[in-house]
Every structure is written in structure tokens, then in C-alpha cells.
Amino acid sequence: MFANGCAEANSLKEMKGLHAFLNQHKGIDGLILTGLQYTCYTKKEVPQFTDNFKIYLGVLKKSYPDMIIGMDLYASHIINQHTNAKFKNWLDISIIDKDIDFYAISLEYFNSCTADLINTGTTPMSGTSAYNTLDKLKDALKSSGIPKEKIYFKFITNPQSPYNNLTICQVNNEMMCAQPVNAKDWCSDTILSFNEKGKYAKDNGAGFIARYIDFEDKNNTCECEKTYYAFNALLDGFNCVTSSSCDLFDNIVVIP
């Protein structure tokens, strides 16, 4: 797509497929661009990535001038670009920002679930140098040039398991509360940490996105104040409200 000298031609070609898709799915007002990863652009391709991506965005905006364009970026990649000189030039926000309406900063895959993160979840606020943290992300975002008013943090609301063979249907808040003994080594946020993350979104961005909310505790198995309590705890934090405690939700370490 972004090969040197071919960016415009390839972008025009992609618009044909996009046009066909939008004709079949009427009423779409926005697009979120995903899958942009520096791991695909090593060595000499890195410096040209932003310029070629700018060409693509120009073609997209010219083809669909009223379309809202969002960009999904992994938070871990933003930190790595900030700290790793090899990728400093991978993505220059100042060049593309006028064509991007908002940025979804994805906190999925921020860290793997390990014993140190059982009581904080895989998106800790702070911690050792071995982990990505929200404090590190805050510093990286400041240096990235992404405008605060365009930032939306994408938080996961489900726990994470150290075992890769389990699915989202097997690892969620409802299952954690229904079978706490089986979930004792899962990495899960508490109500307080969700409040903190909601406030973090308020202080450092324009809002948040709750990922996997459809797998939340809709039946209130956790016996909290209301259903979908992880999402509501994020929302409370964003609104500077302290959520009511929920003992079963927070009691993630169980001694048989």
C-alpha cells in the first residue's frame, strides 16, 4: 500500500473497494483505521511511512470529505516510539493530524498477565520498568504531539488470564465472580482502579471506549450496585465520582 512511488495509485485503487463497501452499507459516517504497526516497517521504509500515509489520507479525504476519520494506535507502540530511537521517525503526528478527527489509544495487549499484575489488571497506573504503565503512556503522549482533545482511551473491561488457551467467553467478570477459585490467578482491575482509569481518561484525553462490554456482567453475578459495573466504574471515574464498593468483584484472590 505505502510502497515508495506507489502510495497514490494504491490508495486510489483501495478507494474503489471502499466505495463498493459503502454502497452496500448505507449510513456509515466514519471509519477507524486500524492495524498500523511499526513492526512491518523496519530499516529504510520507516522514514517514508508518514509521507506515504499522508498521501493515503489525502486521497481518502478527497474521496469522502464528510467522513469522520479515526485512527487506532496501540498504546504500547506509542511508548516504544517515545523510548526507542529506532522508531522515532515511524509516525509523525504533526504531518497527518489535520486529516485525523480522533485517536483511539488501545490498551489491549498492553501487558501480559503475570503474578505481579493480579490485583491491578494488565494496564497498571505505575510499576517497574518491566511493564508498560499509564504513567509512561502519559509521558509518551505528550511527546507524540497528539492533541488531548482528540484522544480516546480504549480500556478492556474483562480480566486477563495467564493461559492463552482460554477465550473471552471463559474469562470475564461474570465468570470471575461465579467461579472465584478458578479465577484466583487472573489479572483483574478493582472498582477503585477502574475509577482511577476513568479519571485518567478525563485528565489526559477527551474520553474513553470500553472494549468487550458485551461480555461484561450483564446478569450482575458480582452482586454490585448495578449491571455492567466495570463500565460504570470507568464512567464514574471520568465524572469524578467514587463508585460504591463491590466485595465480590474486588475479591479476586481467593485462598481455597
Sequence and secondary structure as in RCSB ss.txt:
>XXXX:A:sequence
MFANGCAEANSLKEMKGLHAFLNQHKGIDGLILTGLQYTCYTKKEVPQFTDNFKIYLGVLKKSYPDMIIGMDLYA
SHIINQHTNAKFKNWLDISIIDKDIDFYAISLEYFNSCTADLINTGTTPMSGTSAYNTLDKLKDALKSSGIPKEK
IYFKFITNPQSPYNNLTICQVNNEMMCAQPVNAKDWCSDTILSFNEKGKYAKDNGAGFIARYIDFEDKNNTCECE
KTYYAFNALLDGFNCVTSSSCDLFDNIVVIP
>XXXX:A:secstr
   TTTHHHHHHHHHHHHHHHHHHSTT  EEEE    GGG  GGGHHHHHHHHHHHHHHHHHH TT EEEEEEEH
HHHHHHHH GGGTTS  HHHHGGG SEEEEE TTSS   GGGTTT SS SS  TTS  HHHHHHHHHHHT  GGG
EEEEEE S B S TT  TTTSSHHHHHHSTTTTTT B   HHHHHHHHHHHHHHSSEEEEETGGGS TT TT  S
SSSHHHHHHHHHHTT      HHHH      
